[in-house]
Amino acid sequence: MALPRHAAILSLALLAPSAIAHLLPPGVYATVPYNNNPFLFCTLGMPQDGWVAVDWRTGSWKPITQYPNLRWVPTYAYICPAANRPAGGGTPYRPSDSATQSS
């Protein structure tokens, strides 16, 4: 009798994360150029497409040619400022213990 009860509890425990996974907000992710390297994409922009990154924290960019190819600009404006925010959208971690802060 004890084995079926444990099996039922174990199966519920294993199914619980997948049952609530659809309720979690999606993370910020999109495929980016430079072999899917967001660091290079956010710091360089796309010079070969005619635009460069100005400030990745705000998603600002500037054209370097008269007719830039803007296909990656919406991805840049979406991905790069999100990298500056902490995961979960909260405020940055600030330790309250003075011993953890450097002088």
N, CA, C and O of each residue as an XYZ file, in Angstrom:
412
protein
N       0.793     -1.184      0.000
C       0.000      0.000      0.000
C       0.849      1.267      0.000
O       0.469      2.261     -0.619
N       1.977      1.246      0.676
C       2.804      2.443      0.770
C       3.435      2.788     -0.573
O       3.641      3.967     -0.861
N       3.748      1.796     -1.400
C       4.393      2.056     -2.682
C       3.499      2.842     -3.636
O       3.987      3.798     -4.240
N       2.213      2.499     -3.813
C       1.382      3.315     -4.709
C       1.224      4.759     -4.225
O       1.169      5.680     -5.040
N       1.151      4.962     -2.910
C       1.019      6.328     -2.401
C       2.270      7.145     -2.732
O       2.176      8.298     -3.152
N       3.445      6.529     -2.538
C       4.698      7.213     -2.850
C       4.829      7.451     -4.347
O       5.338      8.489     -4.769
N       4.377      6.505     -5.141
C       4.431      6.680     -6.593
C       3.524      7.818     -7.031
O       3.888      8.586     -7.921
N       2.366      7.937     -6.429
C       1.452      9.028     -6.774
C       2.031     10.378     -6.366
O       1.939     11.343     -7.125
N       2.615     10.455     -5.198
C       3.218     11.705     -4.734
C       4.403     12.084     -5.614
O       4.581     13.254     -5.953
N       5.214     11.094     -5.984
C       6.364     11.350     -6.843
C       5.925     11.824     -8.221
O       6.518     12.747     -8.780
N       4.890     11.197     -8.771
C       4.435     11.607    -10.098
C       3.846     13.011    -10.065
O       4.021     13.770    -11.019
N       3.153     13.372     -8.992
C       2.635     14.737     -8.870
C       3.763     15.757     -8.720
O       3.692     16.858     -9.266
N       4.783     15.388     -7.989
C       5.921     16.284     -7.804
C       6.659     16.517     -9.116
O       7.139     17.621     -9.374
N       6.749     15.487     -9.938
C       7.430     15.630    -11.222
C       6.589     16.391    -12.240
O       7.140     17.058    -13.116
N       5.282     16.303    -12.141
C       4.415     16.982    -13.090
C       4.147     18.438    -12.717
O       3.769     19.229    -13.581
N       4.330     18.802    -11.476
C       3.993     20.151    -11.023
C       4.754     21.248    -11.773
O       4.124     22.220    -12.191
N       6.079     21.146    -11.967
C       6.757     22.229    -12.684
C       6.248     22.397    -14.116
O       6.115     23.526    -14.588
N       5.967     21.310    -14.807
C       5.486     21.448    -16.178
C       4.065     21.975    -16.220
O       3.664     22.593    -17.207
N       3.301     21.742    -15.169
C       1.919     22.222    -15.134
C       1.855     23.730    -14.945
O       0.907     24.364    -15.408
N       2.847     24.325    -14.272
C       2.824     25.766    -14.062
C       3.769     26.511    -14.992
O       3.844     27.738    -14.933
N       4.482     25.809    -15.838
C       5.453     26.468    -16.718
C       4.789     27.463    -17.652
O       5.389     28.488    -17.975
N       3.575     27.193    -18.094
C       2.911     28.120    -19.003
C       2.446     29.392    -18.305
O       2.076     30.348    -18.987
N       2.451     29.444    -16.990
C       2.041     30.629    -16.262
C       3.179     31.620    -16.058
O       2.929     32.780    -15.729
N       4.419     31.191    -16.245
C       5.570     32.052    -16.033
C       5.736     32.996    -17.212
O       5.495     32.599    -18.352
N       6.143     34.244    -16.963
C       6.347     35.171    -18.076
C       7.556     34.745    -18.905
O       8.532     34.233    -18.357
N       7.501     34.947    -20.200
C       8.627     34.549    -21.043
C       9.824     35.459    -20.813
O       9.663     36.631    -20.473
N      11.011     34.926    -20.998
C      12.220     35.715    -20.891
C      12.443     36.510    -22.161
O      11.786     36.279    -23.176
N      13.357     37.432    -22.098
C      13.694     38.233    -23.267
C      14.764     37.487    -24.039
O      15.909     37.389    -23.598
N      14.386     36.965    -25.187
C      15.341     36.235    -26.014
C      14.951     36.377    -27.465
O      13.772     36.314    -27.813
N      15.915     36.563    -28.285
C      15.730     36.551    -29.731
C      17.079     36.196    -30.340
O      18.126     36.510    -29.773
N      17.052     35.556    -31.467
C      18.284     35.227    -32.167
C      18.903     36.517    -32.691
O      18.209     37.357    -33.265
N      20.188     36.670    -32.496
C      20.890     37.876    -32.928
C      22.047     37.487    -33.843
O      22.467     36.330    -33.843
N      22.565     38.429    -34.621
C      23.721     38.146    -35.483
C      24.988     37.870    -34.674
O      24.939     37.731    -33.452
N      26.098     37.794    -35.357
C      27.395     37.501    -34.758
C      27.390     36.140    -34.089
O      27.856     35.990    -32.960
N      26.869     35.165    -34.783
C      26.844     33.792    -34.283
C      26.068     33.704    -32.965
O      26.446     32.975    -32.048
N      24.972     34.470    -32.899
C      24.070     34.523    -31.741
C      24.790     35.012    -30.484
O      24.584     34.479    -29.394
N      25.638     36.034    -30.648
C      26.386     36.613    -29.540
C      25.803     37.998    -29.220
O      26.120     38.963    -29.916
N      24.956     38.118    -28.181
C      24.341     39.415    -27.890
C      25.330     40.480    -27.445
O      25.073     41.667    -27.644
N      26.460     40.092    -26.846
C      27.447     41.082    -26.427
C      27.988     41.840    -27.631
O      28.029     43.071    -27.625
N      28.400     41.117    -28.652
C      28.907     41.780    -29.849
C      27.824     42.587    -30.545
O      28.063     43.710    -30.989
N      26.639     42.015    -30.636
C      25.530     42.696    -31.297
C      25.191     44.009    -30.596
O      24.974     45.023    -31.259
N      25.143     44.003    -29.267
C      24.763     45.212    -28.530
C      25.873     46.250    -28.488
O      25.579     47.441    -28.388
N      27.117     45.854    -28.559
C      28.199     46.823    -28.498
C      28.606     47.342    -29.865
O      29.075     48.475    -29.975
N      28.438     46.534    -30.919
C      28.857     46.956    -32.251
C      27.718     47.466    -33.121
O      27.908     48.374    -33.929
N      26.547     46.890    -32.959
C      25.479     47.175    -33.911
C      25.696     46.322    -35.160
O      26.198     45.203    -35.069
N      25.322     46.842    -36.312
C      25.505     46.119    -37.577
C      26.161     47.039    -38.604
O      25.484     47.543    -39.501
N      27.484     47.268    -38.485
C      28.156     48.158    -39.434
C      28.004     47.695    -40.885
O      27.934     48.524    -41.791
N      27.952     46.381    -41.113
C      27.793     45.887    -42.469
C      26.408     46.200    -43.034
O      26.215     46.172    -44.249
N      25.444     46.497    -42.160
C      24.111     46.903    -42.603
C      23.942     48.420    -42.598
O      22.882     48.926    -42.969
N      24.968     49.143    -42.184
C      24.937     50.593    -42.264
C      24.519     51.322    -41.004
O      24.161     52.498    -41.073
N      24.551     50.664    -39.851
C      24.254     51.351    -38.595
C      25.114     50.772    -37.481
O      25.527     49.614    -37.536
N      25.381     51.600    -36.464
C      26.208     51.174    -35.328
C      25.483     51.489    -34.028
O      24.587     52.332    -33.981
N      25.886     50.801    -32.990
C      25.319     51.020    -31.661
C      25.903     52.294    -31.069
O      27.103     52.544    -31.188
N      25.060     53.099    -30.433
C      25.515     54.293    -29.728
C      25.531     54.004    -28.230
O      26.565     54.147    -27.578
N      24.393     53.601    -27.693
C      24.298     53.246    -26.278
C      23.353     52.055    -26.155
O      22.147     52.199    -26.356
N      23.880     50.902    -25.833
C      23.052     49.695    -25.774
C      22.084     49.721    -24.606
O      21.054     49.048    -24.647
N      22.399     50.498    -23.547
C      21.512     50.544    -22.380
C      20.161     51.165    -22.708
O      19.144     50.817    -22.109
N      20.160     52.086    -23.664
C      18.914     52.737    -24.063
C      18.406     52.227    -25.399
O      17.284     52.544    -25.797
N      19.214     51.441    -26.096
C      18.812     50.941    -27.412
C      19.004     51.960    -28.517
O      18.407     51.838    -29.586
N      19.842     52.974    -28.267
C      20.050     53.999    -29.286
C      21.119     53.554    -30.281
O      22.073     52.858    -29.933
N      20.931     53.972    -31.510
C      21.817     53.608    -32.615
C      21.886     54.787    -33.576
O      21.098     55.728    -33.475
N      22.840     54.731    -34.517
C      22.922     55.781    -35.527
C      23.317     55.173    -36.863
O      24.092     54.218    -36.914
N      22.784     55.727    -37.941
C      23.164     55.239    -39.267
C      24.559     55.735    -39.637
O      24.961     56.834    -39.254
N      25.284     54.920    -40.379
C      26.605     55.334    -40.848
C      26.647     55.382    -42.369
O      27.677     55.725    -42.951
N      25.546     55.044    -43.013
C      25.416     55.176    -44.457
C      24.115     55.919    -44.752
O      23.279     56.109    -43.869
N      23.960     56.333    -45.998
C      22.756     57.072    -46.368
C      21.514     56.182    -46.345
O      20.429     56.644    -45.992
N      21.662     54.932    -46.713
C      20.536     53.999    -46.763
C      20.850     52.749    -45.929
O      21.224     51.718    -46.486
N      20.702     52.831    -44.614
C      21.009     51.653    -43.788
C      19.933     50.584    -43.929
O      18.766     50.881    -44.186
N      20.353     49.340    -43.755
C      19.427     48.217    -43.722
C      18.964     48.066    -42.275
O      19.760     47.730    -41.398
N      17.690     48.312    -42.026
C      17.184     48.382    -40.651
C      16.553     47.088    -40.162
O      15.782     47.109    -39.203
N      16.857     45.974    -40.791
C      16.187     44.721    -40.400
C      16.496     44.291    -38.973
O      15.655     43.637    -38.357
N      17.665     44.624    -38.410
C      18.031     44.199    -37.060
C      17.784     45.274    -36.009
O      17.981     45.020    -34.820
N      17.362     46.459    -36.412
C      17.159     47.545    -35.451
C      16.063     47.230    -34.434
O      16.281     47.479    -33.248
N      14.897     46.699    -34.818
C      13.901     46.366    -33.781
C      14.408     45.337    -32.769
O      14.091     45.426    -31.583
N      15.190     44.368    -33.230
C      15.772     43.379    -32.317
C      16.758     44.045    -31.376
O      16.785     43.739    -30.184
N      17.573     44.959    -31.906
C      18.536     45.697    -31.081
C      17.809     46.516    -30.014
O      18.204     46.504    -28.848
N      16.760     47.218    -30.403
C      16.018     48.067    -29.465
C      15.280     47.245    -28.415
O      14.976     47.759    -27.339
N      14.988     45.989    -28.700
C      14.277     45.120    -27.765
C      15.228     44.370    -26.834
O      14.998     44.310    -25.627
N      16.284     43.806    -27.388
C      17.185     42.934    -26.635
C      18.165     43.709    -25.762
O      18.321     43.384    -24.584
N      18.816     44.704    -26.298
C      19.929     45.327    -25.589
C      19.508     46.100    -24.335
O      20.166     45.939    -23.307
N      18.463     46.923    -24.348
C      18.062     47.560    -23.086
C      17.584     46.543    -22.040
O      17.710     46.788    -20.840
N      17.041     45.410    -22.485
C      16.597     44.380    -21.543
C      17.772     43.753    -20.811
O      17.608     43.258    -19.696
N      18.957     43.764    -21.418
C      20.140     43.206    -20.764
C      20.582     44.068    -19.590
O      21.285     43.589    -18.700
N      20.182     45.322    -19.578
C      20.552     46.229    -18.502
C      19.647     46.072    -17.292
O      20.009     46.505    -16.198
N      18.471     45.459    -17.462
C      17.540     45.253    -16.352
C      17.858     43.932    -15.654
O      18.273     42.977    -16.311
N      17.674     43.862    -14.358
C      17.895     42.595    -13.661
C      16.827     41.578    -14.036
O      15.720     41.946    -14.429
N      17.155     40.321    -13.914
C      16.203     39.259    -14.222
C      14.994     39.397    -13.317
O      15.137     39.662    -12.123
N      13.836     39.224    -13.858
C      12.615     39.363    -13.089
C      12.078     40.777    -13.071
O      10.979     41.011    -12.567
N      12.833     41.735    -13.615
C      12.365     43.103    -13.721
C      12.411     43.902    -12.432
O      11.899     45.021    -12.387
N      13.008     43.360    -11.387
C      13.066     44.073    -10.111
C      14.210     45.059    -10.071
O      14.833     45.348    -11.093
N      14.480     45.570     -8.891
C      15.593     46.494     -8.723
C      16.886     45.702     -8.548
O      16.851     44.547     -8.125
N      18.015     46.307     -8.866
C      19.288     45.600     -8.679
C      19.506     45.223     -7.220
O      19.013     45.899     -6.318
N      20.242     44.149     -6.992
C      20.530     43.662     -5.649
C      21.450     44.631     -4.929
O      22.507     45.000     -5.442
N      21.051     45.027     -3.770
C      21.866     45.903     -2.946
C      21.974     45.265     -1.554
O      21.002     45.247     -0.798
N      23.165     44.742     -1.222
C      23.294     44.081      0.075
C      23.116     45.077      1.218
O      23.587     46.213      1.147
N      22.435     44.637      2.263
C      22.178     45.518      3.402
C      23.247     45.381      4.478
O      23.350     46.235      5.359
N      24.033     44.328      4.419
C      25.080     44.113      5.410
C      26.299     44.935      5.018
O      26.824     44.765      3.917
N      26.756     45.817      5.891
C      27.895     46.682      5.574
C      29.187     45.878      5.397
O      30.125     46.362      4.763
N      29.249     44.679      5.937
C      30.455     43.853      5.797
C      30.605     43.339      4.379
O      31.707     42.974      3.969
N      29.507     43.303      3.615
C      29.606     42.802      2.251
C      30.002     43.883      1.272
O      30.325     43.583      0.123
N      29.987     45.135      1.698
C      30.332     46.230      0.801
C      31.796     46.585      0.972
O      32.324     46.587      2.085
N      32.447     46.886     -0.143
C      33.859     47.254     -0.072
C      33.995     48.720      0.314
O      33.123     49.536      0.018
N      35.072     49.035      0.962
C      35.279     50.418      1.415
C      36.033     51.212      0.400
O      36.296     52.396      0.613
